[in-house]
Each structure stands twice: as structure tokens, then as C-alpha cells.
Amino acid sequence: MYALTRPAGTPTLSRPVPNRPAISDVLLKANANVSFRKRLLTDPKNALAGMNLPPEDLEILTEVATSNLKEFARQVQMRLVERSWGAQVS
């Protein structure tokens, strides 16, 4: 089902993360825009309001709770992987 890609350190899953352009756009905007990043990290629902995101992407992005963008992106990635595995099992 998964494989370690490194012999030591933090294990990495070999399964790819699904391509979600809307989520990529949000992360790029947060990386480039400090004001948006702060809003996204403190109040994601309001930060994302009016961006016309697909409902599933909006749900994934608003489930994250962290104070830095790198961790935010990591948590989003893990949620995407979990959902893709769930879809394959169903």
C-alpha cells in the first residue's frame, strides 16, 4: 500500500498527492501575500470567502489549524493523501 522512500529519518509515502489547482493557487497566494497568509492561518473561512473554491477544497483548507505556512501546506497534503486513499478503498 505504501513504501518508505528513505532508509532513515522521517518516512515518506511514495503515493502521489492528487493535483488540486485551486488549493495550489491558495498556497501560492499565501506564500506571496503576507496579509492573506496571516488571515488564512488565523481565520481560514473568512480568508477564503469569495474565492469560489470547490466545496471539497474549501473543506480541506478550513480543517487546518497551525500558525505557519509550511505546516499548513503539510497538513493540507496529508488530508489530500488520506482522501485519495479513502476514495480508492471505497
WODA-V744302 format. One record per residue. N is the residue number from 1. OMEGA is omega in radians with two decimals (999 if undefined). Layout:
# WODA-V744302
n/omega
N/OMEGA
N/OMEGA
This chain:
# WODA-V744302
n/omega
1/3.06
2/-3.12
3/3.03
4/-3.13
5/3.09
6/-3.11
7/-3.10
8/3.12
9/-3.13
10/3.12
11/3.11
12/3.12
13/-3.10
14/3.14
15/-3.11
16/3.07
17/3.13
18/3.13
19/3.12
20/-3.07
21/-3.12
22/3.11
23/3.09
24/3.13
25/3.12
26/-3.13
27/3.08
28/3.12
29/3.14
30/3.12
31/-3.06
32/-3.00
33/-3.07
34/-3.13
35/3.11
36/3.13
37/-3.14
38/3.11
39/-3.14
40/-3.09
41/-3.10
42/-3.10
43/-3.02
44/-3.12
45/3.13
46/3.13
47/-3.06
48/-3.13
49/3.10
50/-3.13
51/3.11
52/3.10
53/3.01
54/-3.08
55/-3.14
56/3.12
57/3.11
58/3.11
59/3.14
60/-3.08
61/-3.11
62/3.08
63/-3.03
64/3.08
65/3.12
66/-3.10
67/3.09
68/-3.02
69/-3.14
70/3.12
71/3.08
72/-3.13
73/3.12
74/3.14
75/3.08
76/3.13
77/-3.13
78/3.11
79/3.10
80/3.12
81/3.13
82/-3.14
83/3.14
84/3.08
85/3.13
86/3.14
87/-3.13
88/-3.13
89/-3.10
90/999
